[in-house]
């Protein structure tokens, strides 16, 4: 005979962790992001993002009133190109 015992708290923690992973994945797949999401994506502070990227007119950003909006795919493409250029400059 096989007996299985489950710890309700541990099961709840595992369930919540899995739900959070799926929510994070959904967030990453969303098309637009705000400044907080951009900073998280780039692992940079907002002042650094402003200094490095918002001063570039080619950076994919939209300003609506006081709020900045960014297209996730366009930002990723820009960052990919930017990082390649930075690597070339170091050589």
VENRA-V438577 format. One record per pair of residues at least 12 apart in sequence whose C-alpha atoms are under 6 Angstrom apart, sorted by the first residue. I is the first residue (numbers start at 0). J is the second residue. D is the distance in Angstrom with one decimal. If there is no record, write none. Layout:
BEGIN
I,J,D
I,J,D
END
This chain:
BEGIN
30,70,5.8
30,71,5.5
31,69,5.5
31,70,4.7
31,71,5.6
32,68,5.8
32,69,5.3
33,68,5.0
59,74,6.0
END
